[in-house]
């Protein structure tokens, strides 16, 4: 869970949307998502940590396939890869030749499955799914972007991430960025560029077989 999405600070004076506008924005977003089958983009991740005076800034790449497959690569070449496909997820550290494997099916703890579901916050399948996962705390507009301030409904998720934000383009609801705010006051944001809607992606992008010299652990194993 240490690697994920989110972005863009609002300038001072941004205004809140009226309730009617909020419903229209959400409906427009959910409608637009029906046309998203695959998606790819570059991003710049910025991490603000209390222990550091300067943020950590790293480039990366994200590829997504509905309903919930993704490949998230941080660094060039990739230093960390988060890979989710069907009922499992891997966190891969190529330089260390190490990986962590997490089951996301019914055998995994409910709290873990709820938290992992937040990784697809920028690509909701429908209003029901979105409402089951988040409270919408605020919706603001500035400089051609909608910014949704959300709170996870999961008690477990709020213990480590009490707030997250999603930034969308006002004209077509394209995902512009995400931001995670953690309970210790640190944050991690991602600003997306070079986004491509529905690119042809080989399913092998979301699959991984550990090389013989990798050590793979299962942190959730009892």
C-alpha positions in Angstrom: 0.0 0.0 0.0 3.0 2.3 0.1 2.7 2.9 -3.6 -0.3 4.4 -5.2 -2.0 7.3 -6.7 -3.0 11.2 -6.3 -2.5 15.0 -7.0 -2.9 18.8 -7.7 -3.2 21.3 -4.9 -6.0 23.9 -5.4 -5.1 27.5 -5.5 -6.4 29.8 -2.7 -10.0 30.9 -3.3 -11.2 27.9 -5.2 -15.0 27.7 -4.8 -17.2 24.8 -3.7 -19.7 23.4 -6.2 -23.4 23.6 -5.4 -25.2 20.3 -4.6 -26.9 20.2 -8.1 -23.5 20.8 -9.7 -22.0 18.0 -7.6 -24.6 15.5 -8.8 -24.0 16.5 -12.4 -20.2 16.2 -12.2 -20.4 12.8 -10.6 -22.9 11.6 -13.2 -20.8 12.9 -16.0 -17.7 11.2 -14.5 -19.5 7.8 -14.1 -20.8 8.0 -17.7 -17.4 8.8 -19.1 -15.9 5.8 -17.2 -18.2 3.4 -19.2 -16.0 4.2 -22.3 -12.7 3.5 -20.5 -11.5 0.0 -21.2 -7.8 0.5 -21.0 -5.7 3.6 -20.1 -2.0 4.5 -20.0 -0.1 7.6 -18.8 3.2 8.9 -17.5 3.2 10.6 -14.1 5.3 12.5 -11.7 5.0 11.3 -8.1 5.8 13.8 -5.3 6.1 12.5 -1.7 6.0 14.9 1.2 7.5 13.4 4.4 7.8 15.1 7.7 11.3 13.9 8.2 12.5 15.5 4.9 12.7 19.3 4.1 12.5 18.6 0.4 9.9 16.4 -1.3 10.9 13.2 -3.2 10.0 13.5 -6.9 10.1 10.5 -9.1 8.8 9.8 -12.7 6.7 6.7 -13.4 4.2 5.1 -15.7 0.7 3.6 -15.1 -1.3 1.2 -17.3 -4.8 0.2 -16.4 -7.4 -2.3 -17.8 -11.0 -2.4 -16.6 -12.3 -3.5 -14.3 -9.3 -3.5 -12.0 -6.0 -4.6 -13.5 -3.1 -2.2 -13.4 0.7 -2.0 -13.7 2.3 0.9 -11.8 6.0 1.5 -12.4 8.0 4.0 -10.3 11.4 5.2 -11.6 13.2 4.9 -14.9 14.2 2.1 -15.1 11.5 0.9 -12.7 12.6 0.7 -9.0 9.3 -0.5 -7.8 6.4 -2.2 -9.7 2.9 -2.6 -8.3 1.0 -5.2 -10.4 -2.6 -6.2 -9.8 -4.3 -8.9 -11.9 -7.6 -10.6 -11.1 -7.3 -12.0 -7.5 -3.7 -11.1 -6.7 -1.2 -8.3 -6.4 2.6 -8.1 -6.5 4.9 -5.5 -5.2 8.1 -6.0 -7.2 11.6 -4.6 -6.4 13.7 -5.4 -9.5 17.0 -4.1 -8.1 16.7 -6.1 -4.9 15.4 -9.2 -6.7 12.6 -9.3 -4.2 8.8 -9.3 -4.4 5.7 -9.4 -2.1 2.6 -11.4 -3.1 -0.8 -10.5 -1.8 -4.0 -12.5 -2.4 -7.0 -10.2 -3.1 -9.7 -12.9 -3.4 -12.1 -14.1 -0.7 -9.3 -15.8 1.3 -7.7 -12.4 2.0 -8.7 -10.4 5.1 -11.7 -8.1 4.4 -9.8 -5.0 5.6 -7.0 -5.7 3.1 -9.4 -6.2 0.2 -11.2 -2.9 1.1 -7.9 -1.0 1.2 -6.7 -2.4 -2.1 -10.0 -1.5 -3.8 -9.0 2.2 -3.2 -6.2 1.8 -5.8 -8.8 2.0 -8.5 -10.4 5.2 -7.1 -9.7 7.1 -10.3 -11.6 4.5 -12.4 -15.0 3.8 -10.7 -17.2 1.3 -12.5 -20.4 2.9 -11.4 -22.1 5.1 -8.8 -22.9 2.2 -6.5 -19.3 1.1 -6.3 -18.1 4.6 -5.7 -20.6 5.3 -3.0 -19.8 2.0 -1.2 -16.1 3.0 -0.9 -16.1 6.7 -0.3 -17.7 9.7 1.4 -17.5 12.8 -0.8 -16.3 15.6 1.5 -15.9 18.4 -1.1 -16.0 19.1 -4.8 -14.2 22.2 -6.1 -13.3 23.6 -9.5 -10.3 25.6 -10.7 -8.3 26.1 -13.8 -10.3 23.6 -15.9 -10.2 20.8 -13.3 -12.6 19.3 -10.8 -11.0 18.2 -7.5 -12.8 15.6 -5.4 -11.9 15.3 -1.7 -12.8 11.9 -0.5 -12.8 9.9 2.7 -12.7 6.1 2.7 -15.7 4.4 4.2 -13.6 1.5 5.4 -12.6 2.0 9.1 -9.4 0.0 8.4 -8.4 2.2 5.5 -9.0 5.4 7.4 -6.5 4.3 10.0 -3.6 4.7 7.6 -5.2 7.0 4.9 -7.9 9.3 6.2 -8.2 11.3 3.0 -7.6 11.1 -0.7 -8.2 13.4 -3.7 -8.9 12.9 -7.4 -8.4 15.6 -10.0 -10.4 15.4 -13.3 -10.5 17.6 -16.4 -13.8 19.6 -16.5 -14.3 19.1 -20.2 -14.0 15.3 -20.5 -13.4 13.9 -17.0 -10.0 12.6 -17.9 -7.9 11.7 -14.8 -5.4 14.4 -14.2 -4.0 13.4 -10.8 -4.5 11.8 -7.4 -3.3 12.5 -3.9 -3.1 10.3 -0.8 -3.0 11.9 2.6 -1.7 9.6 5.4 -2.5 9.6 9.0 1.1 10.8 10.0 0.6 14.0 7.9 2.7 12.8 4.9 1.2 12.8 1.4 1.9 11.3 -2.0 0.6 12.9 -5.2 0.8 11.9 -8.8 0.2 14.2 -11.8 -0.5 12.4 -15.1 0.6 13.4 -18.6 0.6 11.8 -22.0 -2.6 9.9 -21.2 -3.9 7.6 -23.9 -7.5 6.3 -23.8 -8.1 2.7 -24.8 -4.6 1.8 -26.1 -4.0 -1.8 -27.2 -2.4 -3.4 -24.1 -1.1 -7.0 -24.1 -2.5 -8.9 -21.1 1.0 -10.0 -20.4 1.6 -6.4 -19.1 -0.4 -7.3 -16.0 1.1 -10.8 -15.4 4.3 -11.7 -13.7 6.3 -14.8 -13.1 9.0 -14.6 -10.5 12.5 -15.2 -12.0 14.4 -18.1 -10.3 16.8 -15.6 -8.5 13.9 -13.6 -6.9 12.8 -14.0 -3.3 9.0 -13.8 -3.1 7.3 -13.4 0.3 3.6 -13.4 1.4 3.2 -10.7 4.2 -0.4 -11.7 4.9 0.4 -15.4 5.4 -0.4 -16.6 8.9 
